[in-house]
Amino acid sequence: MSKIELINVSKKIKGKRLLNDISLTIDKGKICGFVGSNGSGKSMLFRAIAGLIKPSSGNVRIFGKELHKDLSFPESIGVIFEKPGFLDQYNAFDNLKFLSDIQGKIDSEQIKRSIRRVGLDPEDKRPVKTYSLGMKQKLSIAQAIMEKPELILLDEPMNGLDEQSVIMIYEVIKQEKNRGATVLITSHHRTDIETLCEEVYKIHEGTVKPFHFPSVLKTQQVKV
Ligand SMILES: Nc1ncnc2c1ncn2[C@@H]1O[C@H](COP(=O)(O)OP(=O)(O)OP(=O)(O)O)[C@@H](O)[C@H]1O
């Protein structure tokens, strides 16, 4: 029950198999990393887990409930995908308020707290269109965590972040895990994955396999 399960999930678009018979189980409360080259299928996999695409075959179960059968979308989910989509003429707080009003689960103070947690100022009245890429990225992370979701999908969350901000977001992600969230992350940076993830999978042409980074130390020892 307390698992994310993909059972023989495939997705074909226009005859091309983008996800290829993926079976995967992730325990609740884990931080799980996904690596793989550009176009390998990481975002497509996240879309399948978020209920944003329907697999051509196979099932996705989120904590015991089957997507597209028991429910359309996971009940408690926070996501960021590659391009943050905000209402550019509104400020940070108003953007998150607008989104939180859909569910009506949290109050203004909780929104402000999550904006502060990612290092932004909830009292900043400037429209989001004046924000840098990194600031927009931080706001996306604030939006993904603000409702304390059970499941958090972070597709390249460190995009555009400076070194100090990356360390701050590492802490935020670890805090989310500590409160019980299951976090799935993609990144092209080994340090992100090694610092955060307890399990790592590699996606290659739509298939998924457990992955371990090659040990640099071992290679050096062999050379000596
Ligand atoms: N809507 C779509 N229609 C058809 N093909 C798509 C669609 N979206 C993605 N693809 C294809 O699916 C494959 C996987 O794309 P995906 O975005 O999942 O890759 P990714 O691993 O996230 O790559 P990156 O590291 O560049 O973000 C690619 O070949 C891409 O061209």
The ligand as a MOL file (V3000), in Angstrom:
LIG
                    3D

  0  0  0     0  0            999 V3000
M  V30 BEGIN CTAB
M  V30 COUNTS 31 33 0 0 0
M  V30 BEGIN ATOM
M  V30 1 N 4.4760 15.0240 -26.5890 0
M  V30 2 C 5.3850 14.2530 -27.1620 0
M  V30 3 N 5.1360 13.6530 -28.3410 0
M  V30 4 C 6.0560 12.8360 -28.9250 0
M  V30 5 N 7.2550 12.5750 -28.4010 0
M  V30 6 C 7.5600 13.1480 -27.2250 0
M  V30 7 C 6.6580 14.0190 -26.5430 0
M  V30 8 N 7.2580 14.4450 -25.3990 0
M  V30 9 C 8.4680 13.8610 -25.3740 0
M  V30 10 N 8.6640 13.1070 -26.4630 0
M  V30 11 C 9.8520 12.2700 -26.7650 0
M  V30 12 O 9.9860 11.3420 -25.7030 0
M  V30 13 C 11.3570 11.0540 -25.4790 0
M  V30 14 C 11.6650 11.2280 -24.0040 0
M  V30 15 O 11.5530 12.6160 -23.6610 0
M  V30 16 P 11.7240 13.1380 -22.1720 0
M  V30 17 O 11.3160 14.5700 -22.1570 0
M  V30 18 O 11.0410 12.2070 -21.2510 0
M  V30 19 O 13.3160 13.0190 -21.9730 0
M  V30 20 P 14.2080 13.3690 -20.7270 0
M  V30 21 O 14.9110 12.1270 -20.3180 0
M  V30 22 O 13.4130 14.0720 -19.6950 0
M  V30 23 O 15.2760 14.3610 -21.3830 0
M  V30 24 P 16.0620 15.6610 -20.8160 0
M  V30 25 O 17.2140 15.1280 -20.0080 0
M  V30 26 O 16.5330 16.3330 -22.0740 0
M  V30 27 O 15.1050 16.4880 -20.0250 0
M  V30 28 C 12.1480 11.9830 -26.4070 0
M  V30 29 O 12.5120 11.2320 -27.5410 0
M  V30 30 C 11.1510 13.0520 -26.7890 0
M  V30 31 O 11.4100 13.5460 -28.0780 0
M  V30 END ATOM
M  V30 BEGIN BOND
M  V30 1 1 1 2
M  V30 2 1 2 3
M  V30 3 2 2 7
M  V30 4 2 3 4
M  V30 5 1 4 5
M  V30 6 2 5 6
M  V30 7 1 6 7
M  V30 8 1 6 10
M  V30 9 1 7 8
M  V30 10 2 8 9
M  V30 11 1 9 10
M  V30 12 1 10 11
M  V30 13 1 11 12
M  V30 14 1 11 30
M  V30 15 1 12 13
M  V30 16 1 13 14
M  V30 17 1 13 28
M  V30 18 1 14 15
M  V30 19 1 15 16
M  V30 20 2 16 17
M  V30 21 1 16 18
M  V30 22 1 16 19
M  V30 23 1 19 20
M  V30 24 2 20 21
M  V30 25 1 20 22
M  V30 26 1 20 23
M  V30 27 1 23 24
M  V30 28 2 24 25
M  V30 29 1 24 26
M  V30 30 1 24 27
M  V30 31 1 28 29
M  V30 32 1 28 30
M  V30 33 1 30 31
M  V30 END BOND
M  V30 END CTAB
M  END
